[in-house]
Amino acid sequence: MLEIDQLHWCEKFPTILEEGGFDLIIGNPPYIEIKKIRNIIEKKIFSQIYYSAYKLYDIAILFIERALQLLKENGHLSFIITNKFLSTDFGKNIREIILTQSKIRSIIDISYLPVFLDASIYPIILTIEKATSQDRELNLANRFYVSSKIEEFNELHLDSFKKYFRKQIEFFELPKMIFNISANHEIVQTILNNPSANKLTSFGKFAYRILGFTDWNKNVKKITENRKTKTDFRVIGTTNIVPYSINFHKPVRLSGNKYLNPHINLKNKKHIDLFKKPKLLVKEVATELTVAYDPGIFANLTGVYMIFPSDTKLMKILLLVLNSHILNEIFSSLYSGTHLAGGYLRYNGSYLKELPIIIPEDPKLQSVLSKLANYQLFLTQSQLIENKPKLNDLKIYFNKLSNYLIESIYFQKELKLSTVTKLNANLEEINFDSWILELVSKNFKNIEENFLENDTSKNLLNKILNSFSELQGESEIETELLNYQSLL
């Protein structure tokens, strides 16, 4: 029979607990994911005793709940603790406990400092006070300060870091009660409260690892260099995904093998049908929100989230919005607690589903956004084939125009009817999908730079150049872009 060492607090500290508990608890609880604990009895006990033992939690958060139980009213807790619970799904219950049963005094983000030299740990300093009242409304009204991204130890020593004041109810009202400690909290909250904003999950279905979470070698063994049959799918990995497009020139690494032109032949009709559908692909680990468009010609094993919009007419608009500055800032503000070394974030599906999406009702503005997305798709894919300064200049211009329009939509800045009308008239329609299908029809391996010199490619590029020239001649649009300053 397994035995578990237990600390009986009433026996060890009878006088303290008889007087109501500890005045102060300071600690650095262990950072251990519950999945790494092998003792089944321990796991069962945790799940029975602690409300915060939720999903695949880190046991560090159990120490917060236990410490609050051991504190006397008005007693204080100060922990240096993993930042993961600020925004991850498993932290939802402990966030609820903190917000409704205590008063936060401060949350100081030291996750960008090398606090623990020999460990990949990203901590915060959390200080809270045990509330005297169980009145959640009173506790939620509590005001405290947060810091955001301290990068120098000297800032801590001199207490010179920036402080942003919050009320607990502001976190309580965010999706899943996320602790948003970023400097952009007010902006994000305003957008989330916009009645026109809908969660990304309402626009379609998500999929991940449809070929399975295990038996990697079984799938890898099916991969061949070059296409063997017409029904083979080109395999991509997370490193192939760039904003808007797929960099299929980049080798794919799977199970220690390097593939230059990997393809896979699938037999399962369900898998085939899903990969054949037009979809958006989201890079799972990246420094910024990175979303590409797949017309239905790629397959993936891992590292990629797939979004299948229910209304395919919105596909390109969603692509443009998700690659915008504002959506990137919203995600990083809400989920900075998931950051890894080097500023990388994990773009988990459960987080992506919560992103606020605003689609304009004006058909002309929708048309403009779709055209801009197709421009970015063509320019990005062309630049991956042949990097020319002209292509980059066009990308920069249309990217600025896209961000201006999307920020105007999100910040409810009224766009002049004349501006939208001129944009829609001057932006020529291009058919990216037929172009990319022609591009890959031979074989991905044989795509050469001279493909951009064929009639179809020249025609699309000329349309974009004409649109660029026409827009530069529109003083109203040029003035808007010249005066455009991002609010983020």
N, C-alpha and C positions, 0 to 999 in steps of 0.2 A: 504494500500500500504506500502511495506517495504521501510524504509529509511536507507541510508548508510552514515555514517559520512565520510566526505572527507576532506583532508588537501590540500588546494590550495597553492602550493609552491610559485607561482608568487605573491600571495597576502600577504603571510606571510614573504617572504624573497625577495622582489622585487629588492633591490639593489644588493644583492649577485648574483641573477640569471642574472641580466642585465650585470654584469661583467664577465659572463661566467660560474658561478657555484661555488660550494664549493671547498676549497682547500683540505679538509680532512673530511672524514665521518668515524666514528667509531661506531660500533654497535654490538648488540647481538640479531639478529632477532628471532622472535618466531619460535619454531619448531612444526609446526602443519601440519599434512597430509591433503591434500585437501579433502579427503573422509570424514574427520571428521567435515568439515564445512557444516552446514545445509542451509545456506543462498544461494539459487539458483542464485539470481541476482548477488551476489558477485562473484560467480564462473564464471558466464558468462562474467562479466566485466574483470576478471583476464585473461580469455582465449582470449579475444578480444584485450587486451592492451599489454600483455606480451608474447613474443616469447618463454620465458623459461617456460611458463605454459603448460607443456607437460606431458601427461599420468597422473599417480597418484602421482603428485609432492608434495613436501613439500613446503609450502608457504615461507619458509626462503629464497629460491633461487630467489623469485621475488624481494626481497630486494636488492640482488646483482645487478640485471638488473636495478632497479630504481635508485640505488645509482650511478651507472655509468652514467645514464642520468643526474643526478644532479651535478656531478663533473665537474670542469673545466678541460681543457686539462692539463695533468701532475698532476692533483689532485690525491690524494691517498684514497683508501678504505681499512679499516682493520676491519674484522669481526671475531668474534668467532662464529662458525656456524657448524651445523650438517655435519658430514663427508659423509652422504649417497650419496650426489650428485656426489662425486668423481667417482663413478663407476656404479651406478644404471641406469636403462634405462631412468627414468624420468629426470636424470641430463644431458642427451645428449645435449639439446639445450643451457642450461646455460654454459656448458663446451665449446661449440662452440663460444658463445659470449665472454667468458673470453679469449679464445685462439686467437681470430681474432680481437677483438676490444680493448684489453688492454694489458698491460705488467705485468705479474706476478712478484712480488718481492719475495714472499716466501709462502710456505705452511708448517705449523708446525703441526705435528700430536700429539695432546694431548688427543686423544680418549681413551687412556689407563690410564689416570689419573682421579681420582674422582673429577672432576671439579665442577659438580653439584651433591651434595650429595643426594638430594631428587628426582632425576630423572634419568631414563635410557637413558641418552644422551651421544653421542660419538662425541665430537666436534674436529674441527681443527681451527687453526688461519690462515685465508687467508688474505694476503695483496697484493693488485694489484694497478697499476697506470693506469689512463685513458690515452690511447695512443693519441698522437698528430696527428698521421697519420692513415688513414683508409686503408693503404697498408697492407693487411693481410700477405704478404710475409715478410715484415719488422717486423711486430709484432710476427710472428711465429719464427723468428730468435732470439727473446729475450731470454736471459739466466737468470735463477733464481735458488734459492735453495729450497730444500725440506728437511724436517726431517722425520724420520721414527720411530714410536713407542717409544716416550718418556715415560718412566715409573716412573720417579722420579721428583717431583717438583723442587728439587735442581738443576736439569739439566737446567731447564728454568731460574731459578734465576741467575745461574752462566754463562748462555749462553754456556754451555759445551756439548750440544747435537751434534751428528754427522750431518753434512750437506752434501747433495748430490746435485750436480749441474746438471740442466737439461736445455734443450731448448724447447720452447713451441711446436715446430714442432714435437718433439719426442712423445708428448701426442697426437697431432693432427693426427699422422699416426697410432696410436693404434686403435683396434676395437672400434667403437663408441666413439672415442676420450677420452678414459678412462684416468683419472689422476692417473697414477701408481707412487705412492710416496715411493715404497718399495726400499730396498737396492739392490734388484736383477733386477732392471729395464733394465740394459744393456743386461743381459743374456736373459731375457724374450723377449726383442725387437729383439735380434739376432735370436731367435727361430721363432718368428712370421714372420720374414722376409725370413726365409728359404723357397725356392720355393717348397720343398718337403712336407711342412706342409699344411694340409687341415683342415678346421674347422670340429669339431666333427659332426655338423649337416649334413655334406655332406655324412656321413657314414650310415645314416638311419633316422628313424622317432622317435619322442619323444611323450610321452603321460603322462598325469598327472590327477589324480582324475577322471578316466573314469566312475566311478559310480556316479559322480555328485559332485557339490560344496555345495549343500544344502541338506535338508532332511536327515540329519545324522541318526536320529532315525529310519527312514524307513529302512535304510540299516542295522543298528545295530540290529534291531528286527529280521532280517533274520539269525543272527549269532547264532550258537549252539555250545555247548561244545562237542567235538568229531565229527567224520565224521558220517553222517547219511546215505548218499548215496555215491556210487562210483564216482559220478560226482562233489561232493563237493570240493571246493577249501580251502586249509589251508590259513587263514587270518594272515597277518603279519603287523607290524607297523614299523615306522622308527627306533625304538630301537632294532629291530630284525636284522637289517642289520649291518654286520661287513665286513671288507675288504675280498672280494672274496665270502663269504658264508652267509647263513641265520642261525641265532641262534634261532631255533624254540623252544628251551627249555625255552626261556625267555617269561614270561607272556605278553599278549597284553592288553593295557588299551584303552578302547573306551567309550566315553560319561560317564565317571565315573565308568565304570564296568571293572573288571579284568577277563581276560580269560586265562586259562592255555593251552587250545588246541582248539582255535576257528576255526570253519569252516563255509562256507557260500555256499548256493545253489543258483545259478544264472539261470535266465530264458532267459535273453537277449542274442541272439546268437552272436552279435557283441562283447559284453563283454566277453563271454565265449571264443571266438576265440582269442581275444587279450591276455587274461590271460594264454591261452594254449601255446602261442608262446614262444620259448626261448627268453630271454631278459636280459638286464643288469638293475640292480636296483641301483639308487643313493640315498643315505641318504640326505634328504633335509637340515637338520640342524646338523652340526657336527664340530669337531675341525680340521678335515682333510678330504680330498676328499675320500669318502668311497663308493666303488662300489662292488656289489655282483652279482652273476650269478644265474638266475632262469631258470631251464630247461623247465618251463611251468607248475608249480604245485602250485604256490602261487597267492593270490589275496590281494590287498591292498585298503584302503579307502583314505588315505592321508599321507603326509610326505614322499612320495616316487616318484621320477621321473623314468620313464621307457624308456629305449632306445632299439629300435628294429633295429639292423643292417641289412641293405639290403643284404649284403653278409655274410651269417652265418659262412662262413669259417674264417672270421676275428673276430668273436665274442670273442674268448678266448684271442686273441692278444690285442683287445681293452680293455678287462678286465685287463690284465697285465699292459698295458700302463697307464690306468686311475688310477690304484692303486700304481703307481710308485712315488718315491720321487719327480721326476722332474715335473710331472703334478700337484702334490699337491702344489709345490712351485709356479708354474706358476699361478694357480688359486688364491692362497692367495696373490700373488703379485698384480694381476690385480683387485681383488675384496676385498681387505682388508677394503675398505670403508663400507662393509656390516657387519662388525664384531659385535657380540653381547657380552654380559657379559661372562666372562670366556674364551674368545678367540674363541667362536663359530662363524662359518660363515654360511651364508645361500647359499646353492648350488642350486640357481634358474636355471630353465631350459634355460632361455635366456642367462645366463652366461655360462652354460655348453656348449651350442651350439657353442660358440666362441673359445673353447679350441683348440689349434693346435695339430693335430695328425699326426705323421709321421710313416708310415708303411713301413718297408724295402721291397725292391723288390725281394731280394734273397729268393727263395722258402725254402732253407735249414734253413735260419735264421727265417723265418716265422714259420717253423716247430718247431724249438727250443723254440720260444716264446709261441707257443700253448701248447707244452708239459709242460713247466714251469708253465703255468697258471693252467693246470690240476693238477699238483703236489700241487700247493698252495690250490686249491679247496679241494682236498682230505685231505691234512694235516690239513687245517683249520676246515673242517667239522668233522674230526676225533677227533681233539683236543677239539671241543665243546662237543663231546660225552664223551670223556675220556682224561683228561689233563695229558699227560705223557711228561717227560723231553725229551725223544727221539724225539717225534713229534715236539716239540718246536725247538730243535737243527736243525732238518732238515728244518723247516720253515725259520729259520734265515739264513741258508746257501743258500737256493735257492732264498730267497728274495734278498740277497746281489748280487747273480749272475744275477738276473733279473734286478736290478737297474743298475748294471754295463753295461749290454747289452743295456738297453734303453737309458742311458746317452750317451753311445758311438754312438748310432743312432742319437740322438738329437743334439749332439755336433759335428757330422760329423767326429768322430774319426774312422778311418778305422780299421775294425776288420780283423784279419788275416784269410785267407781262411781256413788254417789248424785248427784254433781255432773253427770256425763255424762247420767245417766238424766233428771234434772230439766231439763237443757238441751234434750235431745231432745224431751221431753214439752211443754215450754213454748214452743219455737220452732215456730210454725205454718208449714206448707209453703206456698210461693207459686210460681206458674208464671210466671217471668220471661219465658221464651221466647215464649209465646203472647202476652203483653202487649206485648213489643217488636215482634213481627210485626204486631200490630194497630196499634201506634203508627205504623209506617212504611208501612202498607198503602195509604194515600191517596197521599202523596208527601211527601218530607222537607221540602219547602219550605212545605207547608201546615200543619205541626204547630204548634199554638197552645197557649198556657198552659191553656186550658179543657179540654184533653185530660185533665188530671189531675183534672178534676171529673166525668169519666164514671164509670159504675158499676164497671167493671173496675179502674180506677186506685184508686178509693175503697176497694174491697174489699181490694186488696193492701196498701194503706197501713194500713187498719184492722187487718189481721192482724199487721202489723209492730208497730203501736202496742200491740195486745193482748199480744204476746210481750214487748215492752219492759216493760209494766206488770207482767206475771206474774214476770218475772225480777227486777225490783226488789223484789218481795215475797218473794223467796227469800233469806233471810239468809245461807245458806251461800255462795251464788254472789256476793252483794254483798260479803261479807267477803273472798273470794278476790280479787275485782277491786280492792277498796280497798287490799289489801296487795300488790298486784302492782307490782313494780318491775322494769323490763327489765334483763337482765344485760348488755346491750350498751352 
